[in-house]
């Protein structure tokens, strides 16, 4: 039976609060329609929220030596497992103090392709690259699948495969005597199923997609595998036969054409990960178009879509009607958009989506942070990490287990009883970060000990090559932060200048840093000489003051390609060789006699009429203007900001196009 959602006009697969709570009417309730109807309306989502994290900021983070690629949590054993690009996995045990490190294991010599937990959380499987006497590039790579005991945090078996593994998943019930694993090939459309604990076992079955396989998930409740390929085709199949489970009577469709499973093929989007609700009735997908979609498993019908594309988020940010709760300061938003564009270029980093234990909420990552969304009402309950500005969260796992509380007890009558501790957490990786982050129901603690590094725990010593890579990244970042343009806002208009950071880096650094620090704000043009120049930059306003950002005078940087052979040159004023401070001038005529004596660090590109207007102001015998002409402020524009402005303009144009298309659609 299908109900209709009045907002989306799509079947919602009877996704109600009674389903989400896991409550099913007893036989006695079935004969009481009034009671059944009352239970159907019961909304317990506010109660379920109490077992979800709500911290605005991450509480703590821990390290790997290299970028953390994935993260999984076993609630039954309270173990957290993290993996990194260098082939390492780490075992962590959840306790009252977040987690305790247990063991580091070099799972694969080169890299880890994927990790997955069994349904009961007692087994971990990894797939990856192990080199023998060489590397993957010179043809010496060996591809393996390894099985680990989570509680014993040790390896059980290793199996070599003759293809590059893309992902791996357990595809048998938790109580199975012979657990099965499915391994997808990176370069073909095949998914091969093996016995997990037998190193030399032959494959049990093979399922072939139309195109290269992208992701899969096993539905333990119905004993069916869901998988998707790069064309966006979704299939259901039996892990033992590789065929559609024909004996599955629970399905509500006879043909795939009766479902929405061809939707991705129609819109050109590709699922990158799949997650299931605990009762197996719903699955969610993170997709390449940055839309998260929820389907009914038994009907194959699309239930909800949450569009988190750059265009939609930009529209919400700039539109007066956009949700206020997720709006950021322009500077912070622009910074996140810059990171997001870089993130979009790397297919290695694929976000995922998870259900909470009740199936009421889905949790997924966006450029704004980690969103917690009510599937029933489509309401965004909260955004974890919205106030963070350096992390783009990618992969996440949810912990809602209950820890036995050891140190505290409650007295019931004359006896003591242990109390289960609720400590829900979202643990997330971040783009190009060698850390993983904990969001709980607590905010970061104030660190009173000055020797304490704060919430980012330094539990690793970094490799020399890691330091070198970070130094190179910092150098590249510094280069992007160099200003090449500036706008001098004066009381008579704007003067746009081009700067020369490559030829005179210290001079440009001095000018741009003073500008950013508002040092030049409201400073007079204290000297104006007709048919020569205009001069400013002295906070005292008389030509006797001003200092560099270093507090002392600095050397000249007279580059042979930069001279005074034309007007409208931006150069440093001085009292002789190597006496630069903060004062500068703009020439209004060619001044070749100044070549080699004053550092030329820029040129006027726009607003020459403003320079001429200031030059024409009447002055006294000491060339001091008789009326005050001031620099109101100086805005410097870095290479990165210029590129970002260009991209933002393009995004705004696309967002406007989307808005116009939606408006036309609504009017039609």
Secondary structure, DSSP 8 states (H G I E B T S, - for coil): ---B-TTT-SB-TT--HHHHTT----HHHHT-HHHHHHHHH---HHHHGGGS---SS--EEEE-SS-EEEEEEETTTTEEEEEETTSEEEEEEEETTEEEEEEEEE--SSEEEEEEE-TTSSEEEEEEEEESSS-GGGT-EEEEEEEEETTTTEEEEEEEESS-EEEEEE-S-TT-SS-EEEEEESSSSEEEEEETT-TT---SEEEE-SS-EEEEEEETTTTEEEEEETT--EEEE-TTTSS--TT-TT-S-SSGGGSSTTHHHHHT--EEEEEE-TTSSEEEEEETTSEEEEEETTT--EEEEEE--HHHHHHHHHSTTS-GGG---HHHHHHHHHHHHHHHT-TT----EEE-TTSSEEEEEETTEEEEEETTT--EEEEETTT--S--EEEEEEE--EEEEEEEEEEETTEEEEEEEE--EEEEEETT-SEEEEE-SS-------TT---SB---S---HHHHHHHHHHHHHHHHHTSEEEEEEEETTEEEEEEE-TTTSHHHHHHHHHHHHTTTTTTEE--EEETTTEEEE--TTSSSS----TTSS-B-----TT--SSSSSEEEE--SSTT-B-S-EEEESS--GGGTTTS-EEEEEEE-HHHHHHHHTS-B-TTS-BSS--EEEEEEEEEHHHHHHHHHHHHHHHHHHHHHHHHHHHHH-
